[in-house]
Amino acid sequence: MIRILNSTKRIVATIVATATWIAVAAQPNIIYDNDGTELLLNTYWNGAPLTLAHLDSLTSLAAGSQVGTYSICSGSDFVCYPSRYCRYYGDDRGHIDHGGNTALYNNMRTCYDNLLRIEAEGGEFMRSSLQLARRHGMAAMIAYRMNDLHFADAETDCPVMWAEWWLKHPEYRIGDPSLGWHSAGAYDFAHRAVRNRKVSIIAEQLSRYRDDIDWYMLDFMRFFCYFKRGEGKRHTAEMTDMMRQIRRRADRESSRRKQPGRIKLAVRVAPSLAENLEKGIDLREWLEEGLIDLVSVGTHTLIDPAQPIAQMRSELGNALNTPLYASTDMMTYTENEPVSEGMMRGFCSAALDQGADGIYLFNYFFNRYVSGHYQLERGGQVCRTAHPRMLHELGSRQMLEGRNKTYWLSDGKRQYGLRPNTPLPLTLKAGERRDVTIYVGDHMDSIRPREVIVFFRTRGEALLSLSLNGKPMTATRADYPALYDRCRRLAEGEHQYAVTMPADALRHGDNTITITAPAGSTPITLKRVELTLNYGDVETHGYF
């Protein structure tokens, strides 16, 4: 009888655990964003001429996953629909705007040709993408870049990239190249004409697609540059008034929809109130006035893996009456160095564990998962590109538990004034000891990693001594940096190392890594630190 009861208990526990896993796996708390170019260049299908069937195949990759909202970028000064204000993306006006940069021209012209191909099939790129998202059971979102600077450079030898209104009004540009990439050409939102133009473009999209969308995202991180240096706080009232106008236009179009329901507004902004205020964004005021329905915080291009999500919640307090999402980006330490699957897991696990309600996957391209076949990196040990299976994991901390992952720190690079939450780069003198802290979202209640690895990069060669939460490292692994693809973009004088740590030293929450420089060494600069949890089964748990 006891055996029967114990067996029954195990069966019931298994059923409950399975049901819980299914419920967790189905949580629709990922916003999946595509900036449009992956679709318009049709990279998933090896650059074949784009068809509605291709659009459907790409949208369906997110169906049935944790993606609750499918977001498609409408553009900024170039847009992916026929507009009275902006040029169709890649429209070279009958080859008049060919220009000398053949690669850029061919890229944009391909996008334009594919926009026309969709129209020839009886579709329309934006509307078809939004409707396909809904058909596959997801909410539909338009994401609009509030100050896109990809095309804000008149020196680029490719006239098809230049917007007419931008060329016509140089007096509306910030004119300061020191604020970030292409910042001299950024629109200065201190000018009423700039704000009015943005409201007009957004109002056009809200009107055109009011029956096709559930959400409209105002992406302030593309790019985080709105005023001349030091002037953002002086213009918070004007920016809030612009947001009020957009809210009114969204509500007006909501009342005209065929099906009842309010068009909800989301914003993507910086992960601290102070950084937003510096750019004229009074997030607390926007929330208290009910102007927005979701906040996603993030950085630009280079992920800050230690985004202060808990601190942001604390700063906003009772003003935060909407979901708070953490925004990723496909780049990390340097441009063109994508993060690994494990690093994406580490970012999402830490963010969700600290209070994020969901994940906003920004530019999460499947451009190496070509025609349904995954293009593995050398040796197959690691993955520096996105795989659709990750859409079934990244929105749930419970699902991420027990999967291979890497938690890491930003190397300290700033973009448009954003200050990453990191002590790096960190210089150690001979014999000096310094601590760095990395947050681990794994609770490790039922399973602990088989191996804990610290990857680190230095400027200057020396045998550093490391410990994890007071327990010394167990071994140096000279083969791991190459095996696990940690040697990308090594600069002259830089060195990449890996050491293993006792697995029982790891704990949930803050983990302290103590680094000691050897006596008699020259100063050593710590450039990167990554804390990797290897649970073992690569096929089930992925790469790190």
KASULHU-V995018 format. One record per pair of residues at least 24 apart in sequence whose C-alpha atoms are under 6 Angstrom apart, sorted by the first residue. I is the first residue (numbers start at 1). J is the second residue. Records with the same first field share a line. If there is no record, write none. Layout:
BEGIN
I: J / J
END
This chain:
BEGIN
26: 66
27: 66
28: 66 / 67 / 68
29: 68 / 358 / 395
30: 66 / 67 / 68 / 358 / 359 / 360 / 395
31: 67 / 69 / 70 / 360
32: 70 / 71 / 361
33: 71 / 72 / 361 / 362 / 363
34: 72 / 363
35: 73
36: 73
40: 111 / 114
41: 111
43: 367
44: 367 / 370 / 371
45: 370 / 371
50: 114
51: 118
63: 136
65: 391 / 392
66: 391 / 392
68: 138
69: 138 / 139 / 140
70: 140 / 141
71: 141 / 142
72: 142 / 143
73: 142 / 143 / 144
74: 144
75: 144
76: 145 / 148
92: 160
97: 159 / 160
99: 157 / 158 / 159
100: 157 / 158
101: 157 / 158
139: 214
140: 213 / 214
141: 213 / 214 / 215 / 216
142: 216 / 217
143: 217
144: 218 / 219
145: 219 / 222
146: 219 / 220
147: 222 / 223
148: 222 / 223
149: 182
152: 185
174: 228
179: 416
180: 416
188: 226 / 227
189: 226
207: 253
211: 257
214: 263
215: 263 / 264 / 265
216: 265
217: 265 / 266 / 267
218: 267
219: 267 / 268
220: 268 / 269
221: 269
224: 416
232: 278 / 279 / 280
233: 277 / 278 / 280
235: 280
236: 280 / 281
247: 291
264: 293
265: 292 / 293
266: 292 / 293 / 294 / 295
267: 295
268: 296 / 297
269: 297
270: 297 / 298
271: 297 / 298
272: 312
288: 319
293: 322
294: 322 / 323
295: 324
296: 324 / 325 / 326 / 327
297: 326 / 327
298: 327
301: 329 / 331
302: 331 / 332
303: 329 / 332
304: 410 / 420
305: 347 / 409
306: 421
310: 354 / 355
323: 357
324: 356 / 357
325: 356 / 357 / 358 / 359
326: 359 / 360
327: 359 / 360
328: 361 / 362
329: 362
338: 384
339: 384
340: 383 / 384
341: 383 / 543 / 544
342: 404 / 405 / 406 / 543 / 544
343: 405 / 406
345: 405
346: 405 / 406 / 407
349: 397 / 441
350: 441
353: 441
358: 395
359: 395
382: 484 / 543
401: 442
403: 541
404: 533 / 534 / 535 / 541 / 544
405: 532 / 533 / 544
406: 531 / 532 / 544
407: 530 / 531
408: 529 / 530 / 531
411: 527 / 528
425: 526 / 527
426: 525 / 526
427: 524 / 525
428: 523 / 524
429: 523
430: 517 / 518 / 519 / 520 / 521
431: 517 / 518 / 519
432: 516 / 517
433: 515 / 516
434: 514 / 515
435: 513 / 514
436: 512 / 513
437: 511 / 512
438: 510 / 511
439: 509 / 510 / 511
440: 508 / 509
442: 508
443: 508
449: 533 / 534 / 535
450: 534 / 535
451: 503 / 534
452: 500 / 501 / 503 / 532 / 533
453: 499 / 500 / 531 / 532
454: 498 / 499 / 530 / 531
455: 497 / 498 / 529 / 530
456: 496 / 497 / 528 / 529
457: 495 / 496 / 527 / 528
458: 494 / 495 / 525 / 526 / 527
459: 493 / 494 / 524 / 525
460: 493 / 524
464: 516 / 517
465: 515 / 516
466: 514 / 515
467: 513 / 514
468: 512 / 513
469: 512
473: 500 / 501
474: 500 / 501
475: 499 / 500
END
